[in-house]
Amino acid sequence: MKKFVSTLLFAVGFSSASMIGLEALGQEQIAGGSAAMAGRGFAGNAKTGDAEGVSVVNPARQAFDTKVMLNLNFLLDVSTADRSNSHYTRSGLSMPSMNLSFPMGDFGTLGVSLWQHYSASIREDIDNEEEMWNAELEYQSSVYELVPTYAIRLPFFRMVSLGASAHFVMGSFNRSLTLGADNSEISKEDAWATIEANVIDRVRGDWKIKNHVAYYTFAAQYRGRMASYFFSFTTPYTLKNELEYNMQFSELDTLEPTRKTREIKVPAMLATGVNYRFNKRHNVMADIAWRAWDRNIDNVAGSWNMSQVTKTQNDFNISIGYQRDGSDIFYESYWDRITYRAGAWYKNWYVEDVSEIGGALGAGFPLGRKGTMLDLSIQGGVRLTDDDHNWSESFIGIRLGLVGVGNWGKTRGQ
């Protein structure tokens, strides 16, 4: 089991992300990063059903599951970033989340999710042949969480459920900045005699929670005949990043490393959402999540007079979505059994003056009689900024999810 989890964490840890906030936390993945959620604009944390499963924002939802569900999600992301005269295009493949839920009847539902919360990934090589210098920049950071959940319906008021989850934080941060020899002040005739030494600034460290093993989410859900609602509260916590700085010359001579611990106070989060069902199979939904950042984030910074802080702002996400559920009758036409989705979102980043607008289309394709489904979504949007120090970005992504549903632990005929 330990080897299996380590392999999954490795897959989650290597992903492409935004160029915004690289020195801080990187890009925050919108909670509920499954292909189904993405297809409806990341809305629908109040929607119940055996194909919904674990929600890191609303753990109370899974109490209404009746079948075991395993959900694996993959993301192919392509983005372009512009600032002044610089332009970059990047792509990457990652696994933003996976989850498993296991209903136990009147004893509630257990679940577990592996979720990438923040990520930063970039590698760029810059060469200036005229001035005979070069530079290499690489960031690789991932804050991921292992999230066990539990939810139960109230015994005498079965339309209401309560849920809780613990978020165990893990991850690492790596930055490498290499500056090649600067021969700009030396004539071309004499440049051959200079020492081609590279100066390498490396920073490495791990992510963990200060003074606690985890932070927590508490939620309540009401499921009515036509409408469902949820409300959740996620506790504040402090991320601790113990960093080691190493300065090297051509990877031969290494100066004495220096160490620094930065602490990032992540505020509490409030979230709520509604799902309204009409004509049995049509759903419209809306979700809101909000955090009030009240202080700047210490950057990794270090050498070459790099910026010491990232300024913050209130972080919120508003999502709206639509889903037409596919028919669960196997002998009906395949097109009628497909689930269709659409949605949009607006996100105010935690980074000051950065906002994101996106939209998505998606579909769920049933595979066989047992409820297995292949989810596909296409998403795109822009990240806008008024700050000259940040990048403006456009992005497009394809998410693929594999959902397995079954009656584990039951014999045939039950």
N, C-alpha and C positions, 0 to 999 in steps of 0.2 A: 504493500500500500504506500509506504513512504517513497519508494522508487517511482511509483505511478504519479503521485502528487508532484514530485520533483520534476518529472518530465513535463507535466502540464504547466508548472510555473515557468519552466524554460520557454515553452511555446508562448505563454502570455507575455513574458518579459521582453520579447523582441518584436516590436511593432513600430510602424511609422506613425508619427504624430505631428502636431502643428509646430511651427517654428516660434510661436508665441509662448512666452513664459519658460523658456529653456533653463534659465538660471534660477527659477523658482520651483514650481511643482510640475511644469509642463502643461499638457492638455488634460482637462478633466473629461473623462468619458461620461456621457449622460447615463444616469442609472437606468437599468433595464435595457442593456445593449444587445438584446437578442434580435435575430432577424425579423421575428414577428413584430416586436415592439418598434423596431426601426421602420418597418413598412407602414406603420400608422403614425409616424412622426414622434415616436417615443412616448405616445399617450397610451392609456389603457391599464394603468396599475390597479384600477378598480374592477377590471373585467375578470370574471371568474370562469372556470372551465378546466377540463382535464388537460388541455393543450397549453394552459397558461403557466402553471407551476410557480416556482419561486420568484418573488420580487424583492430586491434588496431595499426598495423604498417602502414597500407594504408587505411585511411578512404575514399579516393576517389573512391575505388573499388565499393562501394555499390551504386553509382549513376547509374550503369547499371542494377540494379535489377528492375524487373517488378512485382514481387510478394512479399507479406509479408513473412518473414521467422523468425522462432523461433528455436534456437539451444541450446540444453542442453548437457553438456559434463561431463563424469565421468571417473575417472582414478583409477585403481587398480595397485599399484606399489609395487614391491618386490626388495630389494637391499641388497647387502652384502658389508661390509666395512672391510678393513684389514689395520693394521699398527703395525709394530714390531710383538709382539706375541698376539695382540688383534684381535678378529674377531667377527663381529656382523652381524646378519641377521634381517631385519625389513620389515614390510609390512604395507600398509595403503590404505584407500579408501578416495578419495576426489572429489570435483567438481571444476576443475581448471578454468572453464569459462562458461558463458552463454551469449547469445546475441539475440537481436531482431532488425530487420530492417523493416522500413515501407516506401515504395516508394510513392511519391506524384506526379507522372507524371512530367510535366515541372517545377514543384516547387522543384525538387530534392528528396532526400531520407534522412529520419531521422533514427537514430539507437541508440542503447544503449547496452553497454557490461559491464558485471561484470567479472573482471579478477584478478586472483591471480598472482601478480608480483613476490614477493619473499616469501619464506616460510622456516621455520626451525622447525623440530619436532623430538623429541627423548625422550625416557624414559628408563633408565637403572638402575638396581640394582646390586651392586657388594658386595659380601660377602667374607671375608677372615677368615675362621674358626680357622686357626692356630694362627693367631695374634689377633683374637677376635675383629675385627673392620669391619664396613660395610659403604657403601656409596650409596646414591641415587642421580641421576642426571636427570633433566627434563628440556627440552627447548620446548616452544610453542610460535612461532612467525609467524605472517602473515602480509604482506603488500599487501592489495588488493585495487583495483581501480574501481570506477564507472565511465564509460567512455561514455558520450553522444557524438554522431557524427552527422555530416551533410555533404552531398556531392551533387553536381549538375553538370550536363553536360553543356558545353558551348553552348549558343543558336545557334551560326552560325558555330560551329565546333564540331559536336556532338560526334566525336571520342575521344574528350578530356574531362576529368572531373577533378574537384577540390574538395578537401575535407579537413575537419578540425575536430579535436576532443579535448575535455578537459578531463584531467585525475584527478579526485578527489580522493585523497589518504586517506585511513583509515587503521586501524589495531592496533594490540597490541603486546607487547613483554612480555614474562614471563619466568623466569629462577629460578629453585629451586635446590640448592645443599645442600644435607644433609650428614653430617659426623657423624657416630656413635662413640661410646666410643672406645678409643684406649687403650687396655690393654696389648699391646705388651711388656711393660717393667715390668709387674707384673706377679708373678708366678701363675700357674694355680690354686694352692691351695688357693690363696688369691684373685683371680679375682672376686669371688662371692660378695666380700664386696665393690667393686668399684661402683661408681654412673654411671648408664647406661644413661648418658645424651647425647642427640643428639644436634649438632650444625647445625642450618638451616640458610642458606644464601638465601634470596629471593630477586629477582629484578623484578619490574613490571613497565611498561610504555606504552604509546601510540605513534603511528606513525602519523605524519602530515607533511605538507609542510610549510617551514619557509617563512613568509612574503607574501604568496600568497594562494589563494584558490585552485589552480590547476596548472598543467603544460600542455603543448599543443603539438599536432602533426599536421603538415600541409603536404598535399600530392597532387600530380598530377598524373593522369593516362592517358595513350593513349591506346585505344583498336582498333587495326587494324583487317583486315580480317583474317590474320593468326597469328600475333604476338601482344602481349600486354606488355606494360612496365609501371613501376611506379617508382616514386622517392619520398621520404618523409624525413622530418626533424622534430625531436623531441627536444624541448627546454631543456636546462639544468635546474636543480632545486636542492634544498637543503632539504633533509629529516631531520626532527627534532624529536628526541626521548627523551622525558622527563621521566627520570627514578627515581624510589624510591627504595632505598636499605634498607632491613630490616634484622637484625641479631637476631635470636631467639635461645633459649636454651630449647629443648624438648617442644617447642610450648607453654611454660608457661611464661618465662621471655623474654621480647623483649627490645632490646636496642633502643635508640632514632634513628629513621630513618634518613638516609642522602639522599640528592637529587642531581642529576646530569643531565645535558642536553647535549646530544651528537648530533652533526650535521654531516651529511654525504652528501657531494656534489656529486650529480650524474651528469655526463657530458652529453652533447648533444649527440643524436644518429642520424646517417645517415643510410638510408636503401634504397635499390633498388632491383628490381627483374624483371624477364621476364618470360612470358609464350608463348610457341610456339605450335600452333595447326596444325596437319596435318591429312590427311584422315578423316577430319570432327570430329572424336571422340577421337583422340589420342593427348595427351598433354605432352610436356616435359618442365620443369621449373627449375629456379634457383633463389635463393634469397641470399642477403648479408646484414647484419646489423652490425654496428661498433660504438663503443664508445671509447674515449681516456681518461682513468682514469689517473689523474696526481698527486694524493695524496693518502696516506694511509687512511684506515677507522678506526676510534676509536672503540675499542671493548667495550662490556659491562663491562668486567673485574670485578674489585671490590676486593673481599677477596682473600686470599691465593696466593698472588703474581701472579695472572693470567696475560697472555699476554695483553698488552695495545692496540696494533694495529694489523690490518690485512693488509698485504702488497698487493698492487693491481698491475694490468697490463692492457694493452689494451684489451677490451672485444669485441669479434666479433663472428658472427655465419654465416657459409656458409652452405646452404641447396640445395640439388638437388632432383628432384622428377619426377615421371611419373604417369599419370592417363589416363586410358581409360574410357571415359564417357559411362554410360549405355544408351541404347536406351530409348527414351521417348514415344515409341509406345507401348501401353498397351498390344496389342494382340500378340506381338513377345514373344519368349521364355523367361522365367524368367532369365535364365543364361545370356542371351544377354542384359537384362535390368540392370544387376548388374554393378556397377562401381568398377573398379579394380585399386589399387594404390600400389606404392612402392617408397622408397626414402631413403636418408641418409643425415647425417649432421656432421659437425665438429664445435665445440664451444670452444673458448678460454674464460675461466671464468674470472670474475673480480678479483678473488683471484689469487695472484701470483703463477706461476708454476703449475696451474691446467688447464687441457684441457679435453674435452669430445668428444667421437666418438660414433655415434649411427646409427642404421638403423631400418627400419620399413616396414611392409606390411599391407595393409588395403583393405577394401571393403565396398561399400555402397549398402544396400539391400532395394529396394523399397517396400513400404507398401501401397497397394491400388492404386487408380487411381489419387489421388489429389497431388501427389508429396512428400508425407511423406516418410522419409528414415531413416533407422537404419544404422549408421556408426560404423564399428568395425576396430580397428587397434591393431597390436601387435608390440611393440617396444623394443629394447634392446641395450645395449652398455656398455662402460666402461668410468670411470673418472680416469685420470692418473695424478700423481703428482711427482715431484722431491724433494718435501719438506718433511722432516721427521715429521713435526708438522701436516701435513694433512693426510687424509686417501685416499687410493686407493679403488675404488668402481666398482662394476659391478651391472647392474640393468636390470630389465625386467618389462614391464608394459603392461596392456591391457586398451585401451580407448574405451569407448562406447558413442556414440552420437545419440541423437534423434532430427531429423530435421523435423519441420513442415512447410509446404509451403501452402499459400492460398491467395485468393483475398478478404481480409478483407475490409469491407466498400462498396463492390459492390454487387448488386443484381444479381440474376440468369439471364443469358443471356447477361450480359455486357462483 
